[in-house]
Amino acid sequence: MEFYNRVMTYVWLLAGIAIFAISTYMSFTDGIKKWGFYYLFSLVAFLMFFMKRWMVKRMQKHIKYMEEQQKKV
């Protein structure tokens, strides 16, 4: 599961970079009015990257805490 979480974290990062790059290129070729809205998708992908990274770290801390509680019992 740890491998899956790491891969999916970077999938969101790559998606954000790709969407940003494509939106920027298309904005220069077709105009910002037509492609400016797509920057929102890039923002969402970057937010998902940071949220996923935060949640994975939080879950690792929780698993460590649960292991410590098991040792005490």
Secondary structure, DSSP 8 states (H G I E B T S, - for coil): -HHHHHHHHHHHHHHHHHHHHHHHHHHHHH-HHHHGGGHHHHHHHHHHHHHHHHHHHHHHHHHHHHHHHHHH-
